[in-house]
Amino acid sequence: MKPAPDIDQTGIIKRSFDVDNIREDFPILRQMVNEKPLIYLDNAATSQKPQSVIDAMTRYYTEENSNIHRGVHFLSDKATQSYEAGRIKIQKHINAAHAHEIIFVRGTTEAINLVAQSYGRFNFKEGDEVIISAMEHHSNIVPWQILRDEKGIVLRIIPINDKGELFIYKYEKMFNSRTKMAAVVHVSNVLGTINPVKRMVDIAHQFGVPVLIDGAQAIQHLKVDVQELDCDFYAFSGHKMYGPTGVGVLFGKETLLEAMPPYQSGGDMIKSVSFEKTIYNDLPHKFEAGTPNIVGGVGMGATIDYISQIDFDAVLKHEHDILEYATQKLLGIRGLRLIGTAKEKSSVISFVIENIHPHDIGTILDDDGIAIRTGHHCAQPLMKCFEVPATARASFAMYNTKEEVDALIKGIYRVIEVFS
């Protein structure tokens, strides 16, 4: 007799985690590259998509395709329900207090720009300070630099140690009466460092300073509860959590979003328009001008459905085991240096090999069907901290295996042999 399925409080049937079964959900993993089985280790750039998400997006286009919110006909109503269901699923997944605190955007980059250009432009003045860290992605540097050049604000940078960990005691000393925002990454896309964002939020709030968290690399690897974190804004992308590209989320506390002016203007973000005056729409629509990425919202909903039916604790353990296994294997390679050795890490390993350019590493590994990322990873200031122009980066997801790590190690030895 089969055991009864595990059903959680939401009524979702839970699957026990088995990596071989999980891999069957991702059709792209079955293909060959250069006559070798694909080994996909570039998940920090984008993750692959399960068949259920692909099917949901196909179903939308074949059965529901219509513009949303404005129509009174059957298809428009059906499409609107599917799109807004995605918003509610995301709200529950990150434990936001209200669905209207979930703003659909194109991704983490747009979410941070929205906060900078709406909250920042409205609230900052010359001499005000924004705290960011030395390990930020360009998406959490450049928007604040634009405001610096436009309004004369000052950027304060949290330094890091040689392991790739933030100096939290120095962060705490940065706050003063001029500090107006802290914007920090949850998990570094280069180092894999998991920052103590709950503690960092608590410190900032002692000084009455709001906090934006870049969660692009955390949302698929960690349990994120925005109410527990008490962060003011949290940004992430769909495509890095097994969902579609071109859609993401900005969570913002209701009181802050209500006080912020629109980021863009156009259809659906208004209640009424005359040549004399425009009255803006309620949340979340105030920040969602124009026809949105409807199928992206539907796909995000399907992504949450997929993630929710898997034992996430088992996923976290599997990913941690893969990270530990790969780390130990890489440490045994002469001439290879890991970039980022923080005690608290997620599924990212960056490395350099003596006298071999990272692009050459990536090219030779590709011959074996192994996909990694090489370059500065949109984190050039961080590269400068470690005095390297670029790194090779292997990043893991729940469908990766120790056998794939073994293939990576074998491929690296071949790289070294070629350049020896």
C-alpha positions as CSV (number, residue, x, y, z in Angstrom):
1,M,0.0,0.0,0.0
2,K,1.3,3.5,-0.9
3,P,1.8,5.9,2.0
4,A,-0.7,8.7,2.2
5,P,0.5,11.9,0.6
6,D,1.8,14.7,2.8
7,I,-0.7,17.6,2.7
8,D,0.1,20.9,4.3
9,Q,-2.3,23.4,5.8
10,T,-2.9,25.0,2.4
11,G,-4.2,21.8,0.9
12,I,-1.1,21.4,-1.3
13,I,0.1,17.8,-1.7
14,K,3.8,17.7,-0.8
15,R,6.3,15.7,-2.8
16,S,9.2,14.1,-1.0
17,F,12.5,15.4,-2.5
18,D,14.3,13.2,-5.0
19,V,16.7,14.8,-7.3
20,D,16.2,12.3,-10.1
21,N,12.5,12.9,-10.0
22,I,13.0,16.7,-9.9
23,R,15.2,16.5,-12.9
24,E,12.4,14.9,-14.9
25,D,10.3,18.1,-14.4
26,F,12.8,20.2,-16.4
27,P,12.8,19.2,-20.1
28,I,15.8,21.3,-21.0
29,L,18.1,19.1,-18.9
30,R,17.5,16.1,-21.2
31,Q,19.3,17.7,-24.2
32,M,22.8,17.2,-25.4
33,V,25.4,20.0,-25.9
34,N,28.4,19.2,-28.1
35,E,27.3,15.6,-28.0
36,K,27.6,15.6,-24.2
37,P,24.7,15.6,-21.6
38,L,24.0,19.2,-20.6
39,I,25.4,20.1,-17.2
40,Y,23.8,23.4,-16.3
41,L,25.7,25.3,-13.6
42,D,24.7,28.8,-14.4
43,N,21.7,29.1,-12.2
44,A,22.7,32.4,-10.6
45,A,22.3,34.0,-14.1
46,T,18.9,32.2,-14.7
47,S,17.4,29.0,-13.6
48,Q,15.7,26.4,-15.8
49,K,11.9,26.1,-16.0
50,P,9.8,23.1,-15.0
51,Q,7.3,21.7,-17.5
52,S,4.3,22.8,-15.3
53,V,5.4,26.5,-15.6
54,I,5.9,26.1,-19.4
55,D,2.4,24.5,-19.6
56,A,0.7,27.2,-17.6
57,M,2.2,29.9,-19.9
58,T,1.2,27.9,-23.0
59,R,-2.3,27.4,-21.6
60,Y,-2.7,31.2,-21.0
61,Y,-1.8,31.9,-24.7
62,T,-4.0,29.1,-26.0
63,E,-7.1,29.5,-23.7
64,E,-7.1,32.9,-21.9
65,N,-5.1,35.4,-23.9
66,S,-6.7,38.9,-23.4
67,N,-5.8,42.2,-21.8
68,I,-6.6,42.4,-18.2
69,H,-8.4,44.7,-15.7
70,R,-10.2,46.7,-18.4
71,G,-12.4,44.2,-20.2
72,V,-15.9,43.0,-19.4
73,H,-15.8,40.0,-21.7
74,F,-15.1,36.3,-20.7
75,L,-11.5,36.1,-21.8
76,S,-10.5,39.4,-20.1
77,D,-12.1,38.3,-16.9
78,K,-10.4,34.9,-17.0
79,A,-7.0,36.4,-17.8
80,T,-7.4,39.0,-15.0
81,Q,-8.2,36.2,-12.5
82,S,-5.1,34.2,-13.5
83,Y,-2.8,37.2,-13.3
84,E,-4.1,38.4,-9.9
85,A,-4.0,34.8,-8.6
86,G,-0.3,34.9,-9.3
87,R,0.0,38.1,-7.1
88,I,-1.8,36.4,-4.2
89,K,0.4,33.3,-4.4
90,I,3.5,35.5,-4.3
91,Q,2.1,37.4,-1.3
92,K,1.6,34.1,0.6
93,H,4.9,32.7,-0.5
94,I,6.9,35.6,1.1
95,N,4.3,36.3,3.8
96,A,3.5,39.9,2.8
97,A,0.6,41.4,4.8
98,H,-1.4,42.4,1.8
99,A,-1.6,41.4,-1.9
100,H,-1.4,45.0,-2.9
101,E,2.1,45.2,-1.4
102,I,3.2,43.0,-4.3
103,I,4.1,45.1,-7.3
104,F,4.8,43.3,-10.6
105,V,7.9,44.6,-12.4
106,R,10.3,43.3,-15.0
107,G,12.7,42.0,-12.5
108,T,15.0,43.0,-9.6
109,T,16.6,45.7,-11.6
110,E,13.4,47.5,-12.3
111,A,12.3,47.0,-8.7
112,I,15.4,48.8,-7.3
113,N,15.0,51.5,-9.9
114,L,11.4,52.0,-8.9
115,V,12.4,52.6,-5.3
116,A,15.3,54.9,-6.2
117,Q,13.3,57.0,-8.6
118,S,10.1,57.1,-6.6
119,Y,10.9,56.9,-2.9
120,G,14.5,58.3,-3.4
121,R,13.7,61.2,-5.7
122,F,10.7,62.2,-3.6
123,N,12.5,62.0,-0.2
124,F,16.2,62.6,-0.7
125,K,18.0,66.0,-0.8
126,E,21.5,67.1,-1.2
127,G,23.8,65.7,1.5
128,D,21.5,62.8,2.4
129,E,23.2,59.4,2.6
130,V,22.4,56.0,1.2
131,I,24.3,52.9,2.5
132,I,25.1,50.1,0.1
133,S,27.7,47.3,0.4
134,A,30.9,46.5,-1.5
135,M,29.3,43.3,-2.8
136,E,26.4,44.8,-4.6
137,H,25.3,43.9,-8.1
138,H,25.4,46.9,-10.5
139,S,21.6,47.0,-10.3
140,N,21.9,48.1,-6.7
141,I,24.7,50.6,-7.3
142,V,23.9,52.5,-10.5
143,P,20.4,53.7,-9.6
144,W,21.8,55.3,-6.4
145,Q,24.7,56.9,-8.4
146,I,22.1,58.4,-10.8
147,L,20.4,60.0,-7.7
148,R,23.8,61.1,-6.4
149,D,24.6,62.9,-9.6
150,E,21.1,64.4,-9.9
151,K,20.4,65.3,-6.3
152,G,23.8,65.4,-4.6
153,I,23.3,62.5,-2.2
154,V,26.2,60.6,-0.7
155,L,26.9,56.8,-1.1
156,R,28.4,55.1,1.9
157,I,29.9,51.6,1.2
158,I,30.0,48.8,3.8
159,P,33.4,47.2,3.5
160,I,34.0,43.4,3.4
161,N,36.7,41.1,4.7
162,D,38.9,38.8,2.7
163,K,36.4,36.0,3.1
164,G,33.6,38.1,1.5
165,E,31.7,38.9,4.7
166,L,30.4,42.4,5.6
167,F,31.9,44.3,8.5
168,I,28.6,44.6,10.4
169,Y,30.1,46.7,13.2
170,K,31.3,49.2,10.6
171,Y,27.8,49.2,9.0
172,E,26.3,50.1,12.4
173,K,28.6,53.1,12.8
174,M,27.6,54.5,9.4
175,F,24.2,55.7,10.5
176,N,23.7,59.3,11.4
177,S,21.0,62.0,11.0
178,R,21.7,62.2,7.2
179,T,21.2,58.5,6.5
180,K,18.0,58.0,4.5
181,M,18.2,54.5,3.1
182,A,20.1,51.2,3.4
183,A,20.1,49.0,0.3
184,V,21.8,45.7,0.6
185,V,22.0,42.3,-1.1
186,H,20.6,39.3,0.7
187,V,22.9,36.8,-1.1
188,S,25.9,37.8,-3.2
189,N,25.7,36.7,-6.8
190,V,29.5,36.4,-6.9
191,L,30.5,35.2,-3.5
192,G,27.4,33.3,-2.4
193,T,27.7,35.1,1.0
194,I,24.4,35.1,2.9
195,N,24.2,38.5,4.7
196,P,22.6,38.8,8.1
197,V,19.8,41.0,6.7
198,K,17.4,40.6,9.6
199,R,20.1,42.0,11.9
200,M,20.9,44.8,9.4
201,V,17.3,45.8,9.2
202,D,17.0,45.9,13.0
203,I,20.1,48.2,13.1
204,A,18.7,50.5,10.4
205,H,15.3,50.7,12.1
206,Q,16.9,51.8,15.3
207,F,17.9,55.0,13.4
208,G,14.5,55.2,11.6
209,V,16.1,54.3,8.3
210,P,14.2,52.1,5.7
211,V,15.9,49.1,4.2
212,L,15.7,47.7,0.6
213,I,16.9,44.1,0.2
214,D,18.0,42.7,-3.2
215,G,16.7,39.2,-3.0
216,A,17.5,38.1,-6.5
217,Q,19.9,35.3,-5.4
218,A,18.0,34.5,-2.1
219,I,14.4,33.9,-3.2
220,Q,15.2,30.4,-4.7
221,H,17.6,29.2,-2.0
222,L,16.2,30.5,1.3
223,K,12.9,30.9,3.0
224,V,11.9,34.5,2.8
225,D,9.4,36.0,5.2
226,V,9.2,39.8,4.7
227,Q,7.2,40.3,7.9
228,E,9.8,38.4,9.9
229,L,12.6,40.3,8.3
230,D,10.6,43.6,8.8
231,C,12.3,44.9,5.6
232,D,10.7,47.9,4.0
233,F,11.3,46.8,0.4
234,Y,12.3,43.4,-1.0
235,A,13.1,42.8,-4.7
236,F,13.4,39.6,-6.7
237,S,13.1,38.2,-10.2
238,G,11.0,35.3,-11.5
239,H,13.6,33.9,-13.8
240,K,16.0,33.0,-11.0
241,M,13.4,31.0,-9.1
242,Y,12.4,28.6,-11.9
243,G,9.9,31.1,-13.4
244,P,9.7,33.2,-16.6
245,T,12.0,36.0,-17.7
246,G,10.8,39.6,-17.9
247,V,8.8,39.5,-14.6
248,G,9.7,40.1,-11.0
249,V,8.4,41.6,-7.8
250,L,8.9,44.6,-5.6
251,F,7.4,44.1,-2.1
252,G,6.9,47.3,-0.3
253,K,5.3,48.1,3.0
254,E,1.8,49.6,2.4
255,T,2.5,52.9,4.2
256,L,5.6,53.6,2.1
257,L,4.0,52.6,-1.2
258,E,1.0,54.7,-0.5
259,A,3.2,57.8,0.1
260,M,5.3,57.2,-3.0
261,P,4.5,58.9,-6.4
262,P,4.2,56.7,-9.5
263,Y,7.3,55.5,-11.2
264,Q,5.8,55.4,-14.7
265,S,2.6,56.8,-16.1
266,G,0.1,55.6,-18.5
267,G,-2.9,53.3,-18.7
268,D,-4.2,51.3,-15.7
269,M,-2.3,53.4,-13.1
270,I,-5.0,56.1,-13.1
271,K,-8.5,56.4,-11.8
272,S,-9.3,59.4,-13.9
273,V,-7.6,61.8,-16.3
274,S,-8.5,65.3,-17.5
275,F,-6.3,68.0,-19.0
276,E,-6.4,69.7,-15.7
277,K,-5.7,66.8,-13.3
278,T,-5.0,63.1,-13.0
279,I,-6.0,61.0,-10.0
280,Y,-3.8,57.9,-9.5
281,N,-5.1,54.4,-9.0
282,D,-4.9,52.4,-5.8
283,L,-2.1,50.0,-4.9
284,P,-0.7,48.0,-6.6
285,H,-1.9,49.4,-9.9
286,K,-0.4,52.8,-9.2
287,F,3.0,51.3,-10.0
288,E,1.9,49.1,-12.9
289,A,1.5,51.4,-15.9
290,G,0.5,50.0,-19.3
291,T,-0.2,46.4,-20.3
292,P,1.9,44.3,-18.0
293,N,3.7,41.0,-18.7
294,I,0.5,39.1,-18.2
295,V,1.8,35.7,-19.0
296,G,4.8,36.4,-16.8
297,G,2.4,37.0,-13.8
298,V,0.6,33.7,-14.7
299,G,4.0,32.0,-14.9
300,M,5.0,33.3,-11.6
301,G,1.9,31.9,-10.0
302,A,2.7,28.5,-11.6
303,T,6.2,28.8,-10.3
304,I,5.0,29.3,-6.7
305,D,2.7,26.3,-7.2
306,Y,5.6,24.2,-8.3
307,I,7.9,25.3,-5.4
308,S,5.2,24.9,-2.8
309,Q,4.6,21.3,-3.5
310,I,8.3,20.3,-2.9
311,D,9.8,19.7,0.6
312,F,11.7,23.0,0.7
313,D,13.8,21.9,3.8
314,A,15.0,18.9,1.8
315,V,15.8,21.2,-1.1
316,L,17.9,23.5,1.1
317,K,19.8,20.5,2.5
318,H,20.4,19.1,-1.0
319,E,21.8,22.4,-2.2
320,H,23.9,22.8,0.8
321,D,25.4,19.3,0.4
322,I,26.1,20.0,-3.3
323,L,27.8,23.3,-2.3
324,E,29.9,21.6,0.4
325,Y,30.9,18.8,-1.9
326,A,31.9,21.1,-4.8
327,T,33.9,23.4,-2.4
328,Q,35.9,20.5,-1.0
329,K,36.6,19.1,-4.5
330,L,37.7,22.6,-5.8
331,L,40.0,23.2,-2.8
332,G,42.0,20.1,-3.9
333,I,43.0,21.6,-7.2
334,R,46.4,23.1,-7.3
335,G,46.5,26.7,-8.6
336,L,42.8,27.2,-8.1
337,R,41.6,29.9,-5.7
338,L,38.1,30.4,-4.4
339,I,36.8,33.9,-4.3
340,G,34.4,34.1,-1.3
341,T,34.8,31.8,1.6
342,A,32.2,33.2,4.0
343,K,30.9,30.9,6.8
344,E,27.3,31.5,5.7
345,K,27.0,30.7,2.0
346,S,24.4,29.8,-0.6
347,S,24.8,27.9,-3.9
348,V,27.4,30.0,-5.6
349,I,31.2,29.3,-6.0
350,S,33.5,31.7,-7.8
351,F,37.1,30.8,-8.5
352,V,40.1,31.7,-10.5
353,I,42.9,29.5,-11.8
354,E,46.5,30.7,-11.9
355,N,47.5,32.0,-15.4
356,I,44.2,31.0,-17.0
357,H,41.6,33.5,-18.0
358,P,38.1,32.7,-16.8
359,H,36.7,33.0,-20.3
360,D,39.1,30.3,-21.4
361,I,37.9,28.1,-18.5
362,G,34.3,28.6,-19.6
363,T,35.0,27.9,-23.2
364,I,36.7,24.6,-22.6
365,L,34.1,23.5,-20.1
366,D,31.4,24.2,-22.7
367,D,33.1,21.7,-25.0
368,D,32.1,19.1,-22.4
369,G,28.5,20.4,-22.2
370,I,29.2,22.2,-18.9
371,A,27.6,25.7,-18.6
372,I,29.2,28.0,-16.1
373,R,29.4,31.9,-16.0
374,T,32.6,33.8,-16.5
375,G,33.3,37.6,-16.3
376,H,32.7,40.3,-13.7
377,H,29.1,39.2,-13.0
378,C,27.9,42.8,-13.0
379,A,29.9,43.4,-9.8
380,Q,33.0,45.2,-11.0
381,P,33.6,47.1,-7.6
382,L,33.6,43.7,-5.9
383,M,36.2,42.3,-8.5
384,K,38.4,45.3,-7.5
385,C,38.1,44.4,-3.9
386,F,39.6,40.9,-4.6
387,E,42.0,42.3,-7.2
388,V,40.8,40.1,-10.0
389,P,39.3,41.3,-13.4
390,A,36.9,38.4,-13.6
391,T,36.0,34.9,-12.1
392,A,34.6,31.6,-13.2
393,R,31.4,30.9,-11.4
394,A,29.5,27.7,-10.9
395,S,26.0,28.1,-9.3
396,F,23.8,25.3,-8.3
397,A,20.0,24.6,-8.1
398,M,17.9,21.8,-6.7
399,Y,18.2,19.7,-9.9
400,N,22.1,19.6,-9.8
401,T,23.9,16.5,-8.6
402,K,27.2,15.4,-7.2
403,E,27.9,13.6,-10.5
404,E,27.6,16.9,-12.3
405,V,30.1,18.4,-9.8
406,D,32.5,15.5,-10.6
407,A,32.2,16.3,-14.3
408,L,33.0,19.9,-13.5
409,I,36.1,18.9,-11.6
410,K,37.2,16.6,-14.4
411,G,36.6,19.4,-16.9
412,I,38.7,21.8,-14.8
413,Y,41.6,19.4,-14.8
414,R,41.3,19.2,-18.6
415,V,41.4,23.1,-18.7
416,I,44.6,23.0,-16.6
417,E,46.1,20.3,-18.9
418,V,45.3,22.3,-22.0
419,F,47.1,25.4,-20.6
420,S,50.0,23.7,-19.0
